[in-house]
Amino acid sequence: MDESIKIPKERIAALIGANGATRKKIERVTDTRLDIDSKTGNIRVAGGKQGLDFYNALNIIKAIGRGFAPEKAFLLSNEDFYLDIIDISEVVGKSPKEIEVKKGRVIGKGGKARESIEKSTSCFVSVYGKTVAIIGSAENVENARKAIEMLLGGAKHGSAVGFLKRKELERKKFEL
């Protein structure tokens, strides 16, 4: 298996890690080999005798490229964790100003909106560039995505938080 992906050049250092530690761990955990071009941000991923390992390597790299710390990105080597990336420009258009406004809505004053989404869904959220990325379990990622899309669509913060609280109550009822 062999595939090339591109991440922002400023995230290459995080992908490589101190003395190459993050790169080596990705290669070891996923049984792949990474060929990193730090000038362009292109990463060639090769190997991965098991398809799932190869797929996990791609997702770990994408997560680091979308602003997650490597420790959080490595959660994606566990089959219970998923990565979802929302392209803000697909929701609000290409206007840089509008993208910045919507990023601010997802983050919230002092990071409170993002923190609330993370706490309510047990997910991790990264707002980076023109994207919002989410790492968590399938059901939780879906709920976090819906809350984020509500905010991107102009819903009040209280509406998004209320949605998450209802989902949490539904989940608790189901567990009983």
Buried (B, 14 or more C-beta within 10 A) or exposed (E): BEBEBEBBEEBBEBBBBEEEEBBEBBBEBBBBBBEBEEEEBBBBBBBBEEEEBBBBBBBBBBBBBBBBEBEBBBBBBEEEBBBBBBEBBEBBEEEEEBBEEBBEBBBBEEEEBBEBBBEBBBBBBBBBBBBBBBBBBEEBBBBBBBBBBBBBEEBEBEEBBBBBEEBBEEEEEEEE
